[in-house]
């Protein structure tokens, strides 16, 4: 046996152990992630597709939960942060509470395992239905107002799960994405709608999931993450979105900020002067409170 052959076997053996360990650390046996099913569709912005992320049962279950409570979708006002109706977004949707049932909990587990981001940083999943002609014009998932970042900060990542196939249209498109010249030469866009040809696009396929990052690794908003949902031309589109924040979305922030310590070492760090040395983490701001406000006597 050659060295390269042995090396490959060792790699897969280690990968198998890692997958087993990941499964043992999660609360759901469905939270096993298979890296071989993930492909990168863009480097700028960072975007990945996981083929077959959800099972047929999970997709159908999410649709059935949402059907009875669909309402017209809204958008966040860039100045006030309040929700409003707009022709920019013409779908209908509803939110599915976290841990609503074992299937929803299992999906939440898989998302956390794949993204390496805590479940508490995520919002409730939003299920959306796009009928003929409905769409969501290009937009950012990070916020422009100071109201929405109070709870959990910016949305660092988005996981968009496709719950149905779409005959034509309904692609997710990144119009500002940087397209490598090699991809331009090899990519076949004949099966894409005109909307989807204006950048890097992902076709909706039942069970697949699209993960993209709205912020750079240094937490600065990434303008290349601009994205939109192309109009549905034939059929209908069902999807589920999980927005994930940089901090816990479950943490309730009072008007004066949380007067608590979020780390057991806060008192010791305060004595060592970290309140002034590292104020962003220890104290934070009114919009995004820090982790040691009580020990720093900031409230």
C-alpha positions as CSV (number, residue, x, y, z in Angstrom):
1,X,0.0,0.0,0.0
2,X,1.4,3.4,-0.9
3,X,1.9,6.2,1.6
4,X,-0.8,8.4,-0.2
5,X,-3.2,5.5,0.1
6,X,-2.5,5.1,3.8
7,X,-2.8,8.8,4.3
8,X,-6.2,8.9,2.7
9,X,-7.5,6.0,4.9
10,X,-6.2,7.8,8.0
11,X,-8.0,11.0,6.9
12,X,-11.3,9.2,6.5
13,X,-10.8,7.3,9.8
14,X,-10.2,10.6,11.7
15,X,-13.2,12.2,9.9
16,X,-15.4,9.3,11.0
17,X,-14.4,9.7,14.6
18,X,-15.0,13.5,14.5
19,X,-18.5,12.9,13.1
20,X,-19.2,10.4,15.8
21,X,-18.0,12.8,18.5
22,X,-20.1,15.6,17.0
23,X,-23.2,13.3,17.2
24,X,-22.5,12.4,20.8
25,X,-22.2,16.1,21.8
26,X,-25.6,17.1,20.3
27,X,-29.0,16.5,21.7
28,X,-30.4,15.1,18.5
29,X,-29.2,12.0,16.6
30,X,-30.1,13.9,13.4
31,X,-27.3,16.5,14.0
32,X,-24.7,14.6,12.0
33,X,-23.0,16.7,9.4
34,X,-21.4,15.2,6.3
35,X,-18.7,17.6,5.0
36,X,-18.7,15.9,1.6
37,X,-22.1,17.3,0.8
38,X,-21.0,20.9,1.3
39,X,-19.7,22.9,-1.6
40,X,-18.5,26.5,-1.7
41,X,-20.5,28.6,-4.2
42,X,-18.7,31.9,-3.5
43,X,-15.7,33.2,-1.7
44,X,-16.7,36.8,-1.8
45,X,-19.1,36.7,-0.1
46,X,-18.5,33.5,1.8
47,X,-21.3,31.2,0.7
48,X,-21.8,27.4,0.9
49,X,-24.5,24.9,-0.2
50,X,-25.2,21.8,1.8
51,X,-27.0,19.3,-0.5
52,X,-29.7,17.3,1.2
53,X,-29.3,19.2,4.5
54,X,-33.0,18.5,5.3
55,X,-34.9,15.3,4.8
56,X,-38.1,15.1,2.9
57,X,-40.0,14.6,6.2
58,X,-38.4,17.7,7.7
59,X,-39.2,19.8,4.7
60,X,-42.8,18.7,4.6
61,X,-43.2,19.2,8.3
62,X,-42.0,22.8,8.3
63,X,-44.4,23.6,5.5
64,X,-47.3,22.0,7.3
65,X,-46.5,24.0,10.5
66,X,-46.5,27.2,8.6
67,X,-49.5,26.9,6.3
68,X,-52.2,27.9,8.8
69,X,-50.5,31.1,10.0
70,X,-49.0,32.7,6.9
71,X,-49.1,36.5,6.8
72,X,-47.7,39.0,4.3
73,X,-44.0,39.5,4.8
74,X,-42.5,42.8,6.0
75,X,-39.1,44.5,5.9
76,X,-37.2,46.4,8.6
77,X,-37.1,50.2,8.0
78,X,-33.5,51.3,7.7
79,X,-33.9,54.3,10.0
80,X,-36.4,53.3,12.7
81,X,-35.9,49.5,12.6
82,X,-39.7,49.0,12.6
83,X,-41.4,46.4,10.4
84,X,-43.3,47.7,7.4
85,X,-44.8,46.4,4.2
86,X,-43.0,47.0,1.0
87,X,-43.2,45.9,-2.7
88,X,-39.5,45.0,-2.2
89,X,-40.8,41.8,-0.5
90,X,-44.0,40.2,-1.7
91,X,-43.9,36.8,-0.1
92,X,-46.0,35.5,2.9
93,X,-44.5,33.9,5.9
94,X,-44.6,33.0,9.6
95,X,-42.1,32.3,12.4
96,X,-41.7,28.8,14.0
97,X,-40.7,29.0,17.7
98,X,-37.6,27.3,18.8
99,X,-38.0,23.8,20.1
100,X,-41.6,23.8,19.0
101,X,-41.4,20.0,18.5
102,X,-38.7,17.3,18.2
103,X,-38.3,17.8,14.4
104,X,-37.8,21.6,14.8
105,X,-35.3,21.0,17.6
106,X,-33.5,18.5,15.4
107,X,-33.2,21.1,12.6
108,X,-31.9,23.7,15.1
109,X,-29.3,21.2,16.3
110,X,-28.1,20.5,12.7
111,X,-27.8,24.2,11.9
112,X,-25.7,24.8,15.1
113,X,-23.5,21.9,14.3
114,X,-22.9,22.9,10.7
115,X,-22.2,26.6,11.4
116,X,-20.4,26.2,14.7
117,X,-22.6,29.0,16.1
118,X,-24.6,28.6,19.3
119,X,-28.3,27.9,19.1
120,X,-29.1,30.8,21.4
121,X,-27.7,33.2,18.9
122,X,-30.4,32.3,16.3
123,X,-33.8,33.8,15.8
124,X,-36.9,31.7,15.4
125,X,-36.9,30.1,11.9
126,X,-39.1,32.0,9.4
127,X,-40.9,29.9,6.8
128,X,-41.7,31.7,3.6
129,X,-44.0,31.0,0.7
130,X,-43.4,32.6,-2.7
131,X,-46.2,32.2,-5.3
132,X,-46.1,33.1,-9.0
133,X,-44.3,36.4,-9.5
134,X,-43.4,36.9,-5.9
135,X,-39.8,37.9,-4.9
136,X,-37.5,39.6,-2.5
137,X,-35.4,42.3,-4.1
138,X,-31.7,42.5,-3.3
139,X,-31.1,43.4,0.4
140,X,-28.7,42.9,3.3
141,X,-29.4,40.8,6.3
142,X,-27.2,42.9,8.6
143,X,-28.9,46.0,10.0
144,X,-28.6,49.7,9.2
145,X,-30.5,50.9,12.3
146,X,-29.5,50.8,16.0
147,X,-32.8,49.3,17.2
148,X,-32.4,45.8,15.8
149,X,-28.8,45.3,16.9
150,X,-29.7,45.8,20.6
151,X,-30.8,42.2,20.7
152,X,-27.8,40.0,19.8
153,X,-26.0,42.5,17.6
154,X,-25.7,42.1,13.8
155,X,-26.7,39.0,12.0
156,X,-23.4,37.3,11.3
157,X,-24.8,34.4,9.2
158,X,-27.9,33.3,7.4
159,X,-29.0,29.7,6.7
160,X,-31.6,29.5,4.0
161,X,-33.2,26.1,3.6
162,X,-35.2,25.2,0.5
163,X,-38.4,23.3,1.5
164,X,-39.6,22.7,-2.1
165,X,-38.5,22.4,-5.7
166,X,-39.3,25.3,-8.0
167,X,-40.0,24.6,-11.7
168,X,-38.6,28.0,-12.9
169,X,-37.2,31.0,-11.1
170,X,-37.0,31.5,-7.3
171,X,-33.2,31.4,-7.3
172,X,-31.2,33.1,-4.5
173,X,-28.8,35.6,-6.2
174,X,-25.8,37.5,-5.0
175,X,-25.6,40.4,-7.5
176,X,-22.4,41.9,-6.0
177,X,-20.5,38.7,-5.7
178,X,-17.0,38.5,-7.2
179,X,-17.1,35.9,-10.0
180,X,-13.8,34.2,-10.8
181,X,-12.9,34.3,-14.5
182,X,-12.6,30.5,-14.5
183,X,-16.2,30.2,-13.3
184,X,-17.5,32.6,-16.0
185,X,-16.0,30.3,-18.7
186,X,-17.4,27.0,-17.3
187,X,-20.7,28.0,-15.8
188,X,-23.9,27.1,-17.8
189,X,-26.6,29.7,-17.1
190,X,-29.1,28.4,-19.6
191,X,-31.4,27.0,-16.8
192,X,-31.3,30.2,-14.8
193,X,-33.9,33.0,-14.9
194,X,-32.8,36.4,-16.2
195,X,-32.7,37.7,-12.6
196,X,-30.3,34.9,-11.5
197,X,-27.9,35.6,-14.3
198,X,-26.9,38.9,-12.7
199,X,-24.4,37.4,-10.3
200,X,-23.8,34.1,-8.5
201,X,-27.0,32.2,-8.0
202,X,-28.3,29.2,-6.2
203,X,-31.2,27.2,-7.6
204,X,-33.8,26.1,-5.0
205,X,-33.8,22.4,-4.5
206,X,-35.9,20.7,-1.9
207,X,-33.7,19.8,1.1
208,X,-30.7,21.9,0.2
209,X,-29.4,24.6,2.5
210,X,-27.5,27.8,1.7
211,X,-25.2,29.3,4.3
212,X,-23.7,32.7,3.8
213,X,-22.0,35.2,6.0
214,X,-23.2,38.8,6.3
215,X,-20.1,40.0,8.2
216,X,-16.4,39.6,7.5
217,X,-14.4,37.6,10.0
218,X,-13.5,40.8,11.7
219,X,-17.3,41.5,12.2
220,X,-17.4,44.3,9.7
221,X,-20.5,44.2,7.4
222,X,-19.8,42.6,4.0
223,X,-21.4,44.6,1.2
224,X,-20.9,41.7,-1.1
225,X,-23.4,39.7,0.9
226,X,-26.2,41.7,-0.9
227,X,-28.7,39.0,-2.0
228,X,-32.2,38.6,-3.3
229,X,-34.9,36.1,-4.1
230,X,-35.7,36.0,-7.8
231,X,-39.3,36.0,-8.9
232,X,-41.0,32.6,-9.1
233,X,-41.9,32.1,-12.8
234,X,-43.4,28.6,-12.6
235,X,-44.5,26.7,-9.5
236,X,-44.2,27.9,-5.9
237,X,-41.3,28.2,-3.5
238,X,-41.2,27.3,0.1
239,X,-38.1,28.1,2.3
240,X,-37.1,28.4,5.9
241,X,-34.6,31.0,7.1
242,X,-32.5,31.0,10.2
243,X,-30.8,34.3,11.0
244,X,-27.8,33.9,13.4
245,X,-26.5,36.9,15.5
246,X,-23.0,37.6,16.9
247,X,-24.4,37.3,20.4
248,X,-27.2,35.5,22.2
249,X,-30.6,36.4,20.7
250,X,-32.3,34.9,23.7
251,X,-30.7,37.3,26.2
252,X,-33.3,39.9,27.1
253,X,-31.9,43.5,27.2
254,X,-33.6,46.1,29.4
255,X,-33.6,49.8,28.4
256,X,-30.6,50.3,30.7
257,X,-28.8,47.2,29.5
258,X,-28.4,43.9,31.3
259,X,-27.0,44.6,34.8
260,X,-25.5,41.2,35.1
261,X,-22.3,39.3,34.6
262,X,-22.3,36.8,31.8
263,X,-19.0,35.2,32.7
264,X,-18.0,33.8,36.1
265,X,-14.5,35.4,35.8
266,X,-15.9,39.0,35.5
267,X,-15.1,40.0,39.1
268,X,-11.5,38.9,38.8
269,X,-11.1,40.6,35.4
270,X,-12.6,43.8,36.9
271,X,-10.0,43.8,39.7
272,X,-7.2,43.4,37.1
273,X,-8.4,46.5,35.3
274,X,-10.1,44.9,32.3
275,X,-13.0,47.3,32.5
276,X,-10.8,50.0,31.2
277,X,-8.4,47.9,29.2
278,X,-11.1,46.0,27.3
279,X,-14.3,48.1,27.6
280,X,-15.9,46.8,24.4
281,X,-16.2,43.3,25.9
282,X,-16.5,44.1,29.6
283,X,-18.9,47.1,29.4
284,X,-20.1,47.4,25.8
285,X,-22.5,50.1,24.7
286,X,-26.2,51.0,25.2
287,X,-26.9,49.3,21.9
288,X,-24.8,46.2,22.6
289,X,-24.2,45.7,26.3
290,X,-21.0,44.0,27.4
291,X,-20.5,40.8,29.4
292,X,-19.4,42.2,32.8
293,X,-21.5,45.3,33.3
294,X,-22.2,44.5,37.0
295,X,-18.6,44.0,38.0
296,X,-17.6,47.1,36.1
297,X,-20.3,49.1,37.9
298,X,-21.7,50.2,34.6
299,X,-25.3,49.8,35.7
